[in-house]
Every structure is written in structure tokens, then in C-alpha cells.
Amino acid sequence: MSRATPDGAASRKLIDALDAGRDLGPATAVLATTFDLNPDFFETDFLPSLLGIPAAEDRRWRTRVQLEAELARLDSVSVLTEATRWNGRPRTLRVHVQPARAHDRGVLHAKIVLIVHEAAVRLIVGSANLTKAGYRENREVATVLVASRKTRENGALVRQALTGIESRLRHWWNGSADVVLNAARAVLDDLGAPAVLDDEWFIWGGDEQPLFRQVLQAWPEAEPVRRIRIVSPFWSEETGHGPLARLLRGLAERDATTSDAEVLLVTSARPDGTQTWRPALPETYATFDFATLGVRASAIPSKILVDADDVGRDDIVTRRELHAKVLLLEGPKTTLAYVGSANFTVPGWGFGTLQGSNLEAGILLRRQGRARTALEILIPPVEGKAVSLGGDARAIVTVLADVESHGEWPDFLRSVELRPETANMDRLELVVTNHAELTPVTWSVAIGPETPPRQTILSPSSPFEHRISLDADDVRALIDLQAVQVRWLDGPVAGVSYPVNVSLAARERIPFGDVRLLPSEDDLVAFYQGRIAFEDLFPPPPGEVEGEANPATAIESVVDTSKILSYQVRAFVEALAGLGDELARNTATERSMRLAILGPVSPVALAREIERAAKLGRSPVAAGFQLAELIAALRTARRFPVDAKLASVWSLVLEEGELEVAKRLTQLRETHPDLAEDTAFGTYVRATAAAEQGDA
């Protein structure tokens, strides 16, 4: 069944849970939600760990290009994050990052990672944000679910997590997230995963039914509660009407008596001298007598120093701050555990109004008999002696109660996205989408930080979608900046930096590096000939850390043949076999197909370079020959073996690529009479087409 481990009993770092090993195969799509997002950690640690790139925190340019290539082969990577904690986006535009703020709810505090494989789905639910502290340093808790042919029963909790996810995350939801969701559902259906399990539930906070009510309903009616243990780094004030009092009253409503029950609060640790630690709680916990609630309450700090056996070395002294969130209810027969993202606060557990309740996510596990002991692992190690909360708890360290901050954010914006123009897929436009009902009277989106900016779009409150034409300099600026500056009535004078995303329809066309340093024709030919590595096609821009050079790139010819047409055409012909091999290697997913056929390293990219060379003076017959051979190569690729589920997709993408190349050949022939139908070139084109039809 499901497995929940605090901070790692089997693994000491949550980052290790991202590695699925070889059994499940590569990931095809990823969706994550988080309260805090650290862009650098996400790009240099989280994604490499997830995708199996052995380069955690490696900032060399070659590693970055390798990561971009892996991301480009995924169907979708989408991150939904709380806008009031916005700290910038990852540099890669192949990850769709959507910050937003729910104007009718509390903050997005749920922390889930959904990973789709070809024949499996993984779901990580817990307390960790997408930060280095969350995945490598803190004491966190997480439930790691794998739904596969061997463990299809885990698919029930995954299905529950995905039920209604769009409506709950509607403020953040987008097309990229939808692709991941649909892919996960398709795999679960193929696995025949069940819809429900006995004694296990996935639950959301922030719904019409508060989180604490959902937990209480899972407790057996009329069974008394003998012990309550709560693990949380943040707490609301308690004066007899706070979260603990509300929880106890809720249990009483289910006829689950708690008289004389033991309550243990596991808190963050604060130093008391040099060798001991004390629990940290809001001030009211020091002065309120919890005996008035009919329970015996105490608090104890979680262990903060890391033991040598925790990291495998005795020369490291480090700390692990508590960030796990757990609730254990124990009775004579039953133990009920909540594991998730919710701090034991009013907004976290929904003890206040619906509008003030956070969007949380967690797993409920109910166990009886010997299975109860397995839930003990959820309580992290603690320090010292418990402090009694009897109205004079001077031994605790008082801290401020947890209050979520709300920064200024353009809630009226839904997305800012680069998309292909409808009439010309080679050109990109900026599409700004807003919520009409929230939009102020005046607002603007500016491209570029210059004063005045490169382009400013002043938009009224309607329509809800605005399409802005871009020139090449605008596109380069947006790819470099990855953000626009938004100003609005009553907003901050300086405005707010709002992230730019790239639609899935355009994602395979964006470069892996500097937009001004796309691979040349010679580069692409050398790659298809096998003379240089993929990473060497994208040189680092100024200021980047360059990796070790590929030895192949250091081999130089004694004679410069780059300007000799016969050498160029011969090299092109020699590269065609490698081009076909490269296409054949990239038929596993639709995204890998599109990348290989339409991306920065593809027959279409090579056709663009040939077209450019023709405009600069290359013989039209030579350029026409090259374009016709690319068309033939794409037609030949139709016969490659492809999984039956993707055969129609392969044909459609090949057709799209062929049309792109054919368009350039047609334009070339229209402007050069020596390529007309009644010429030798026309005869060659007809013969090539007839040969292809004969082979088919």
C-alpha cells in the first residue's frame, strides 16, 4: 500500500525519492505544486535528479544544454506556485511556471509532485517546498506512491488526488498542466487502477468541507482517543478557541471522548544554552492551561542536530530544521495519521472561514492491529524532555504565531505566453490573458526594462485575450528576460515582474541557449555526421561556465572547405544517413518526435539554414537539391517502426515537417527559373517523388 516516511527512513533526503531507477523508464510529464519555489534549486538539482542527469548543482553550460534537451523530450513540465511568494522562474522556458493568488481562498500551500511514465504514475505528497531546504536539509515528511502493474492499488490514491484538481487549482491551471493530468489519467486507466481503498484517502484542504472535518470523519465513531501527537513547525495562538480546542470539540461531536488524553506537540527547536534545546510555540501556549480542555498537554522540540549515522560520516555537524506536518490520533483499536502540507494553524486546517483557508494536500492512513506500529515512523526524533503546558510553561521559547503574508500581485492576469502566430508558425506573438471580472480600469504590460521600454501594451478591461505582434528583437528580449513588467491602477509604482511562458506548440522551436547563437548549417551537418556532440551545437553566451570541450570539436581541417560548394553538398549528402538515424531514435513520445523533426536540431532547422544560404548567394540548384533531399528523408522516415499508439502522431509530425521544408523549396523555385518544372531539376524532383511512392 502507500508508504509514508518522515525525512527519509529508507532515504535521508527527499531528493532521493525522485530517482525511479530503471524499472519505470523515463518520465514523460511532470506537474508540481508548491508554496515556495527556489528557481536555481529546481533547475540545477530537482530536475537533474528527476531526469537521471548525474549533475546535481552542476552549472556548466554543457550540462544546461543537456538538461534542456531532456526537458524538450518531455510532453510537459508544469509548476504551479503561490504568487505572494514569487521569487522568479527557472531559466529554462521548457518548464511552464504559473504563479497566481486565489482571491477567494487562502494561499496555495499544497505540495505535490506528479510524475508520469509510459506505464506508471508516481505521486509525492508531503510537506516539502521545491527548495533545497525542503529536499535536502529539513526534517520533512512525504508519502511516495507508485502506481504500476505491480502496485496498481496505489493508483486509487493517485486517482483521488486528480479528482477535481482543475477546479481546486483553477487560478493556476493552464494547458501545460492539463497535458500532464490527461497523461496520468490515461496511464491509470491502462493499469486498471482502482478508484478507492479501504482506510486510505487523499484529501484536499481549502474545500467547502474543512480539512479538520475530513480527518475527523475518518475516525471511528464512539471510539475514544487516548493520545494525540501533532508535528508542525508553525502554530496559531491557542486560548481555548484555537486549533487544538476546535479539534477536541470535533472529536467530542463524534462521541470520541478525549478526557485525560495525552497530547504531545512536536515543535521546532530553539537553543537553550549550548547543549540543550527548547520547543518553540506562540506565547499563549506558555500561559494557557490545557487541562481546561480535559487533556494532558506537553511540547517537545524535534531533534535538530544530525547524527553521524544520518549522513554516513562523523566529521559533519549540521542541522535539520523541522518542516514536517503530521497528526496522529490513537485509540484502543485504531490509529489515524494525517501526512501532508498543512501546519497546525487556523488557515492550514480550515478552522476559520472558507476564504481564509489554505489549499492544502495530504494523505490519511487508518490502521488497526499490528499495522498501527508502522505509523510510529511518522514522528521525527525529539530532543530532551517534554515541557508541560499547564499555564506556566516558562521552558518554551515563544515565537510569533504563523501569519501568511500577502504581497501585491496582478491577480487580474491569467497568463503571459509566447505562441506561434496562427497564419505563420515561424513567427511568435505574445498572448496576454486576463480575468475580465478582476481587471482594473487601466493596466499595462511592458517588454524590456529600458526607459522607455521596448514596447508597452496598454489594455482596457476587455477583451480577455490580447495578441501582440512581435519583431525579432522583441522575441529575443522576451526569451532573454523571461518576464514582462506589469503596472496597474493602485498597484506598485515600479510594477511587478510577471513571468513569460512558451506554449507547447512553440516549445520545440525555442533554442537551447542564446537565441543569437543557433546552430549553423555546418554545425548541423557535422552533428548528423557524428563528428560533434549535441551539446557542442550550442556555445555558451558570455559569462557562462563552459564545460570540457568534445575532442571531436578540436579536429580542424588543414584546408578550409567551408566556402567550397562541392564540399558542402558532399558533406550534406554524407549527413543524410545520420539524419535518418537521429529521427529513428526519437520516436518514443510525441514531444521527442516534434523536437527531432521541427526543433533547433532538425531537418526543418537545416532547411532554414539552407534557405538563408540561398539568399546570401548559394547556387539555387544546390539549395534546391538539398531541400528536395530533406523532403525525401522525411518521407522515408514514414516507414520507420513506431509504436502503434504513436503511429498517427508520427505521420502528422512528419507531414508538418515536410510542409515546412516544401514551403521553402516552393519559394525558391518561384524565384529561380532554372528550377522550373521543365528543367533538369524539375525532372529530378519528379523522379524522387515517384521513387518514394514506389517504395511506399
Number of C-alpha atoms within 10 A of each C-alpha: 14 16 13 25 24 26 30 21 14 11 13 19 20 24 19 16 19 21 13 19 10 8 8 17 12 19 23 26 25 29 24 22 26 24 25 21 26 18 20 17 18 19 23 20 22 21 20 24 21 18 18 18 15 11 17 16 16 16 16 15 21 22 22 25 22 17 23 20 19 20 25 26 23 22 20 26 24 24 22 26 27 23 26 19 20 21 14 18 25 20 16 19 23 27 26 26 27 27 29 27 23 18 13 11 17 22 28 31 26 30 27 28 20 23 26 30 19 18 18 24 29 24 25 24 28 31 35 30 24 24 20 19 17 23 24 18 21 21 28 31 30 30 21 20 22 25 25 24 15 10 15 18 22 27 32 21 27 28 19 16 21 16 14 12 14 15 10 16 16 12 21 24 21 18 13 23 23 16 18 22 22 13 21 28 19 16 20 26 13 13 20 15 22 16 14 17 13 8 12 20 22 22 19 25 28 27 17 11 12 21 25 18 16 16 23 19 12 16 22 18 14 13 18 23 26 18 20 21 19 21 28 23 22 24 24 23 20 23 15 15 12 17 24 22 16 16 18 20 17 17 22 17 13 16 15 21 19 22 16 15 19 17 22 21 24 30 27 26 26 19 13 13 8 6 6 12 24 25 29 26 29 19 19 20 27 22 16 18 22 23 14 12 17 16 19 19 23 21 26 24 28 30 22 21 14 15 15 13 8 14 14 9 10 11 8 11 11 13 14 19 21 26 26 31 30 29 23 23 21 23 20 12 13 18 24 24 26 23 27 32 35 31 25 26 24 23 30 30 25 28 22 15 14 18 17 18 27 29 27 29 25 28 24 20 23 21 19 15 10 7 11 17 11 12 18 12 15 25 20 22 13 18 17 13 14 19 21 21 25 17 15 14 19 14 17 26 20 17 15 14 16 19 12 12 8 13 10 13 22 23 18 21 19 21 23 23 20 26 20 21 18 10 7 8 14 11 17 22 19 22 22 20 18 21 18 16 10 13 20 19 11 13 20 16 23 20 21 20 15 9 6 10 12 13 15 16 15 12 18 15 16 15 11 17 16 16 15 15 13 17 10 9 10 18 19 15 17 19 22 15 16 22 24 22 18 23 21 21 12 10 15 13 10 10 19 18 21 23 23 24 26 26 20 22 12 19 22 26 22 17 21 26 20 16 16 9 14 20 21 17 19 14 20 25 24 22 22 24 18 14 15 20 17 19 22 19 22 22 19 20 14 8 6 11 15 16 17 9 12 14 10 13 12 9 10 8 7 6 6 8 11 10 9 9 13 12 12 17 15 10 16 22 16 15 19 20 13 17 26 18 14 17 22 18 12 18 21 16 20 18 22 24 23 27 23 27 27 23 23 21 27 21 27 27 24 25 25 18 19 23 22 14 15 17 13 9 9 15 13 22 17 17 23 23 18 21 27 22 17 25 26 18 20 24 20 15 18 17 12 16 10 18 12 9 9 15 15 12 17 24 17 14 20 25 17 17 26 23 14 20 23 18 14 19 23 14 11 21 19 12 11 12 12 15 22 16 14 10 11 13 19 15 13 14 18 13 12 16 15 12 12 14 10 8 9 10
